[in-house]
């Protein structure tokens, strides 16, 4: 195996489970596949959407010439980049940074608001050295830094589930509002993000709001979820939440109900349905809220409230109450009120 040493300028949050050092060993013999950890060189500058989240969740400015460590993955963002894992990867191949968390892949399209992505040249696959005292390098993958699989307990802690009609529907702000309200009651809250593309920012917001423990699907070994991978990853995270002593689990699903990241498959999970005591639906507009409400109900859930941009003023809130027969709340305008509704659904007085 031909190897060489490089020094990384930035290490992306998608690789956080490996605790990599900036001084790295890479190999030209790239195994590839989803989750493979690569060193790449940035080939262009961007005026906006030009940062990368480091392993602490801090946004770092990316510039032409930077050596970045990320991981192969796919993304299908309605308002961002669409990209896939290439069938094969070799040193010198050009790919793209597909998200702020450091997911790398072949870019297929992009939204005008973000512009063309950072183009990157593959330098090699990063080696890590998991055996103490032995200098035997192993091709690094996101899965190598994952939480250990655990069996699900027979009964999960009560769960608050937050879903949306699409990305940017206000799910994370709702999750933070709910976590804050329950944590102030003295509850031990564990925050989870169960679907989407790797990014620390969302679960760190839940931690800032008062969650004792936070995890996302990257902690289960995935740079992003899919219909095939979402259920085993969710089971692993739910088991760890229970092991951490959660009195309440607040779980957010990234992207929308009809997106490609596996939200519908997640909602079909019996263990999740049985544990859910409250469901918050975030929506942009009346048609989206109405369709999503019907889909959720068909899957065996009863929405507790509707939130998101639809409830930014009284027009949307009245639609929710009068047409859907559901409570309406807004995480930005009245986070305490939103939290109170959820707390009552858990049997707590506000």
C-alpha positions in Angstrom: 0.0 0.0 0.0 1.5 3.3 -1.1 1.0 6.0 1.6 2.1 9.6 2.2 1.7 12.1 5.0 -0.4 15.3 4.6 -1.5 18.1 6.9 -5.2 18.9 6.8 -6.4 22.5 7.0 -9.9 21.5 8.0 -11.5 18.3 9.3 -15.3 18.2 8.7 -17.8 17.2 11.3 -19.0 14.2 9.4 -15.7 12.5 10.5 -16.0 13.5 14.2 -16.4 9.9 15.5 -12.8 9.1 14.4 -11.1 11.9 16.4 -8.6 12.5 13.5 -5.5 14.6 13.9 -4.6 17.2 11.3 -1.4 15.3 10.5 -2.7 12.4 8.5 -1.6 9.4 6.5 -3.4 8.8 3.2 -3.3 6.1 0.6 -3.9 6.1 -3.1 -5.6 2.7 -2.8 -9.1 4.0 -2.2 -11.8 1.6 -1.1 -14.5 4.1 -1.7 -18.1 3.5 -1.0 -20.5 5.6 1.2 -18.8 6.8 4.4 -15.2 6.5 3.1 -13.1 9.2 4.6 -11.2 11.2 2.0 -8.6 14.0 2.0 -9.4 16.4 -0.8 -8.0 19.7 -2.1 -10.4 22.6 -2.7 -10.1 24.0 -6.3 -12.2 27.1 -6.2 -13.5 30.0 -4.1 -17.1 30.8 -3.3 -18.6 34.1 -2.2 -21.5 32.4 -0.2 -22.3 29.0 1.2 -18.5 28.9 1.7 -18.0 27.4 5.1 -17.4 23.9 6.5 -18.4 22.7 9.9 -15.5 21.4 12.0 -15.7 18.5 14.5 -16.8 20.9 17.2 -19.6 22.4 15.1 -17.8 25.6 14.4 -18.2 27.0 10.8 -14.8 27.5 9.2 -14.2 29.6 6.0 -13.1 27.4 3.1 -10.7 28.8 0.5 -9.1 27.6 -2.7 -6.1 25.3 -1.9 -7.4 24.1 1.5 -6.9 20.4 2.3 -10.2 19.2 3.7 -11.1 15.8 5.3 -14.7 14.7 4.5 -16.6 11.5 3.7 -18.3 10.1 0.6 -22.1 10.4 0.8 -25.2 11.3 -1.0 -27.4 14.4 -0.7 -30.8 15.3 -2.3 -31.6 18.7 -0.9 -34.6 20.6 -2.3 -32.9 23.9 -1.6 -29.3 22.8 -1.8 -27.2 20.3 -3.7 -28.1 17.0 -5.3 -25.3 14.5 -5.3 -24.4 10.9 -5.2 -21.6 8.5 -4.3 -19.5 7.8 -7.4 -19.2 4.1 -8.5 -15.4 4.4 -8.1 -13.0 6.9 -6.8 -9.3 7.4 -7.5 -6.7 10.0 -6.5 -6.9 12.9 -8.8 -10.7 12.6 -9.5 -12.7 15.7 -9.1 -15.8 15.7 -6.9 -17.7 18.3 -4.9 -18.5 19.3 -1.3 -22.2 18.6 -1.0 -23.0 20.1 2.4 -21.5 22.1 5.3 -20.8 18.9 7.3 -18.2 17.7 4.8 -20.1 15.2 2.7 -18.3 14.7 -0.6 -19.7 13.3 -3.8 -20.6 13.7 -7.5 -22.7 16.8 -7.8 -25.7 16.4 -10.1 -27.6 19.7 -9.6 -27.9 22.7 -7.3 -30.4 25.3 -6.1 -29.7 28.9 -7.4 -29.6 30.1 -3.8 -26.4 28.2 -3.0 -24.7 28.3 -6.5 -22.3 25.8 -7.8 -20.5 23.8 -5.1 -16.9 23.7 -4.1 -15.0 21.5 -6.5 -12.4 19.3 -4.9 -9.6 17.0 -6.1 -9.3 13.7 -4.3 -5.9 13.2 -2.6 -6.5 9.8 -1.1 -8.3 7.9 1.5 -7.4 8.6 5.1 -5.9 5.9 7.2 -6.7 5.6 10.9 -4.9 3.5 13.5 -7.4 1.8 15.8 -5.0 -0.6 17.5 -3.0 0.9 20.3 0.7 0.5 20.0 0.5 -0.9 16.4 1.1 1.2 13.3 -1.3 -0.7 11.1 -3.3 1.7 9.1 -6.9 0.9 8.3 -8.9 2.7 5.6 -11.0 5.2 7.5 -14.8 5.2 7.3 -17.5 7.1 9.2 -18.8 3.7 10.4 -15.6 3.0 12.3 -16.4 5.9 14.7 -20.0 4.8 15.3 -21.7 4.0 18.6 -21.8 0.3 19.5 -25.0 -1.4 18.5 -27.3 -2.1 21.5 -30.6 -4.0 21.8 -33.7 -1.9 22.1 -35.4 -2.1 25.5 -38.9 -3.6 25.6 -40.3 -0.2 26.5 -38.7 3.1 25.2 -38.9 6.4 27.1 -41.7 8.7 26.0 -40.8 10.3 22.7 -41.6 13.7 21.1 -41.3 13.4 17.3 -40.8 16.4 15.1 -41.4 16.1 11.3 -41.8 18.5 8.4 -43.2 18.9 4.9 -39.7 19.7 3.6 -36.3 21.1 4.6 -36.3 24.6 6.2 -39.7 24.1 7.7 -38.7 25.1 11.2 -38.2 21.6 12.7 -34.9 22.3 14.6 -36.3 25.5 16.2 -39.3 23.4 17.3 -37.0 20.7 18.7 -35.1 23.3 20.7 -38.2 24.9 22.1 -39.5 21.5 23.2 -36.2 20.5 24.7 -35.9 23.8 26.6 -39.4 23.5 28.1 -38.9 19.9 29.2 -35.4 20.5 30.6 -36.7 23.4 32.7 -39.1 21.0 34.3 -36.1 19.0 35.4 -36.6 16.2 32.9 -33.5 14.4 31.6 -33.9 15.0 27.8 -32.0 13.2 25.1 -32.1 14.9 21.6 -31.8 12.9 18.4 -31.8 13.7 14.7 -32.8 10.6 12.9 -32.7 11.4 9.2 -31.0 13.8 6.8 -27.4 14.7 5.9 -24.6 14.9 8.5 -24.5 18.3 10.3 -23.7 18.9 13.9 -25.5 22.3 14.0 -29.0 20.9 14.6 -28.2 18.6 17.5 -25.9 21.2 19.1 -28.9 23.6 19.2 -30.8 20.9 21.1 -27.8 20.6 23.5 -27.8 24.4 24.0 -31.5 24.2 24.8 -30.8 21.8 27.6 -30.6 18.2 26.3 -28.2 16.1 28.4 -27.2 13.9 25.5 -27.5 14.4 21.7 -26.9 12.1 18.8 -27.6 11.9 15.1 -27.4 9.2 12.4 -23.7 10.0 11.9 -23.2 8.5 15.4 -24.8 5.4 13.9 -22.2 5.4 11.2 -23.9 7.2 8.3 -23.0 10.4 6.4 -26.6 10.5 5.4 -29.7 8.4 5.7 -31.7 6.5 3.0 -34.8 4.4 2.8 -32.6 1.3 3.3 -30.4 2.5 6.2 -32.7 4.7 8.3 -34.4 2.0 10.4 -31.3 0.2 11.8 -29.7 3.6 12.4 -32.8 4.8 14.3 -32.9 1.7 16.4 -29.3 2.1 17.4 -29.8 5.8 18.4 -33.0 5.0 20.3 -31.3 2.2 22.2 -28.5 4.6 23.2 -31.0 7.2 24.3 -32.6 4.7 26.6 -29.2 3.6 27.9 -28.4 7.2 28.7 -31.3 7.4 31.1 -33.6 9.6 29.0 -36.8 10.5 30.7 -38.0 12.1 27.4 -36.5 11.7 23.9 -37.0 14.6 21.5 -36.4 13.3 18.0 -36.2 15.4 14.8 -36.4 14.0 11.3 -34.4 16.0 8.7 -35.8 16.8 5.3 -39.5 16.2 4.5 -42.0 13.4 4.8 -41.8 12.6 1.1 -38.0 13.2 0.7 -35.4 10.5 -0.1 -33.9 10.2 3.4 -36.4 7.6 4.7 -38.8 9.6 6.9 -41.8 7.5 5.9 -39.8 4.3 6.6 -38.9 5.8 9.9 -42.5 6.6 10.8 -43.5 3.0 9.9 -41.2 1.7 12.7 -43.4 0.1 15.3 -41.1 0.9 18.2 -41.2 4.6 17.3 -44.9 4.7 16.9 -45.5 3.0 20.3 -43.1 5.4 22.1 -44.4 8.6 20.5 -46.5 10.7 23.0 -46.5 13.9 20.9 -45.9 14.7 17.2 -45.1 18.2 15.9 -45.7 18.8 12.2 -43.8 21.7 10.7 -45.2 23.1 7.4 -44.8 26.0 5.0 -48.3 26.4 3.6 -51.9 25.1 3.9 -51.7 22.5 1.1 -48.5 21.0 2.5 -49.9 20.9 6.1 -53.1 19.3 4.9 -51.4 16.6 2.9 -48.8 15.8 5.6 -51.5 15.7 8.2 -53.3 13.0 6.2 -50.2 11.0 5.6 -49.2 11.1 9.3 -52.7 10.1 10.4 -52.7 7.2 7.9 -49.4 5.9 9.4 -51.1 5.7 12.8 -50.0 9.0 14.5 -52.1 11.8 15.8 -50.4 15.2 15.3 -50.3 17.2 18.5 -49.7 20.6 16.9 -48.7 22.2 13.6 -45.8 24.7 13.6 -43.4 26.2 11.1 -43.8 29.1 8.6 -47.5 28.4 8.2 -48.1 29.7 11.7 -46.1 32.9 11.3 -49.4 34.9 11.5 -53.0 34.4 12.3 -54.1 33.3 8.8 -52.2 30.1 8.9 -52.9 29.4 12.5 -56.6 29.7 12.0 -56.4 27.3 9.0 -54.7 24.7 11.2 -57.3 25.0 14.0 -60.4 25.3 11.8 -59.5 23.0 8.8 -57.2 20.4 10.5 -58.7 20.5 13.9 -55.2 20.8 15.4 -53.4 23.1 17.8 -51.1 25.7 16.2 -47.9 27.2 17.7 -44.8 29.0 16.5 -41.3 28.2 17.8 -39.9 31.7 16.9 -42.8 33.8 18.1 -43.9 31.8 21.1 -41.5 29.0 22.0 -42.9 28.7 25.5 -46.4 28.3 24.3 -45.3 25.6 21.9 -43.4 23.8 24.6 -46.5 24.0 26.9 -48.7 22.2 24.4 -46.1 19.4 24.1 -45.6 19.2 27.9 -49.4 18.8 28.4 -49.4 16.0 25.9 -46.8 14.2 28.1 -49.1 14.7 31.1 -47.3 17.7 32.5 -49.0 20.9 33.6 -47.5 24.1 32.0 
